[in-house]
Amino acid sequence: MFDHFRLTHIPSLFVATATTFGGMWPFFDAPAATADMGLPRRFSESKETRAVFQLCSGRTTALGLLAFAFYFQDKFAEVDTVMVILGAYVGAVDGYVFWREGCRGKGVQRALSGVAIAASGWFGMVGGR
């Protein structure tokens, strides 16, 4: 299963782990997960927001599971593709939403994290180029 493991796989495996298990947290404690993400308090206090956060987190978990599925099938180029899309799109959305909600520092941090994740896939850290 780990016959092809290289140290350059660690960032993508970390992201897959964080999205898989981090995405599950809102099902157990949505207010804490929302607050820990860095959103303003009004989000974690809103019952309606909790349901939306749980729905979106299910999709986030699916992306992490997808990356793991490809990894364990030795489809490394596909893992890189997931990282590019996940990093670029989710990073941009997170950055925009946090910025718009007044959490500018968190928005920049989330956007830059997305750039790093996308770059790991773009440069083929798992599949190689």
C-alpha positions in Angstrom: 0.0 0.0 0.0 2.8 2.4 0.8 5.3 0.9 -1.7 5.5 4.2 -3.6 5.6 6.5 -0.6 8.0 9.5 -0.8 8.4 12.4 1.5 6.9 14.7 -1.1 3.6 12.9 -0.5 3.3 14.2 3.0 1.7 17.6 2.2 -1.1 16.0 0.1 -1.6 13.2 2.7 -1.8 15.9 5.4 -4.4 17.9 3.4 -6.4 14.7 2.8 -6.4 13.9 6.5 -7.3 17.4 7.5 -10.2 17.6 5.1 -11.5 14.1 5.8 -11.5 14.3 9.6 -11.8 18.1 9.9 -14.9 17.9 7.8 -16.5 15.4 10.2 -16.1 17.7 13.2 -19.2 19.8 12.6 -21.4 16.7 12.9 -20.2 16.4 16.5 -19.9 20.0 17.5 -20.9 22.5 14.8 -20.6 25.6 17.0 -17.0 24.8 18.1 -16.0 23.8 14.6 -17.4 27.0 13.2 -15.7 29.1 15.8 -12.4 27.2 15.4 -12.4 27.9 11.7 -12.2 31.5 12.6 -15.6 32.8 11.5 -17.3 35.5 13.5 -19.2 34.5 16.6 -22.6 35.2 15.0 -22.0 32.2 12.7 -21.4 29.7 15.5 -24.5 31.0 17.4 -26.8 30.6 14.4 -28.8 27.4 14.2 -29.3 27.9 10.5 -25.6 28.3 9.9 -24.8 25.1 11.7 -26.9 23.1 9.2 -25.3 24.8 6.2 -21.8 24.3 7.7 -22.6 20.6 8.2 -23.7 20.2 4.6 -20.6 21.9 3.3 -18.4 19.9 5.6 -19.8 16.7 4.2 -18.5 17.8 0.8 -15.2 18.7 2.2 -14.9 15.2 3.8 -15.8 13.7 0.4 -12.8 15.6 -1.2 -10.5 14.2 1.4 -11.8 10.7 0.9 -11.4 11.1 -2.8 -7.8 12.1 -2.4 -7.2 9.0 -0.2 -9.0 6.7 -2.6 -6.8 7.9 -5.5 -3.7 7.7 -3.4 -4.4 4.1 -2.3 -5.1 3.1 -5.9 -1.7 4.5 -6.9 -3.4 7.2 -9.0 -0.9 9.9 -8.0 -1.6 12.3 -10.9 -5.3 12.3 -9.8 -4.3 13.2 -6.2 -2.3 16.1 -7.6 -5.4 17.2 -9.6 -7.6 17.0 -6.5 -5.0 19.2 -4.7 -4.9 21.8 -7.5 -8.7 22.1 -7.5 -9.1 22.0 -3.8 -6.4 24.5 -3.1 -7.3 26.9 -5.8 -11.0 27.0 -5.6 -11.6 26.4 -1.9 -8.7 28.7 -1.0 -10.2 31.4 -3.1 -13.7 31.0 -1.7 -12.4 30.9 1.9 -10.2 33.9 1.3 -13.1 35.9 -0.2 -15.7 34.9 2.5 -13.4 35.6 5.4 -12.3 38.9 3.9 -15.9 39.9 3.2 -16.9 39.0 6.8 -14.2 41.3 8.3 -11.7 38.5 9.1 -9.1 39.9 6.8 -6.0 38.3 8.3 -7.8 34.9 8.4 -8.9 35.5 4.8 -5.3 36.1 3.6 -4.1 33.0 5.6 -6.8 30.8 4.1 -6.1 32.1 0.5 -2.3 31.6 0.9 -2.9 28.1 2.3 -5.0 27.4 -0.8 -2.2 28.6 -3.0 0.3 26.3 -1.3 -2.1 23.3 -1.6 -2.7 24.1 -5.3 1.0 24.5 -5.9 1.8 21.1 -4.4 -0.6 19.5 -6.9 0.5 21.7 -9.8 4.1 20.8 -9.4 3.2 17.1 -9.0 4.5 16.5 -5.5 2.6 13.1 -5.5 2.5 12.1 -9.1 5.7 13.7 -10.2 6.2 15.5 -13.5 
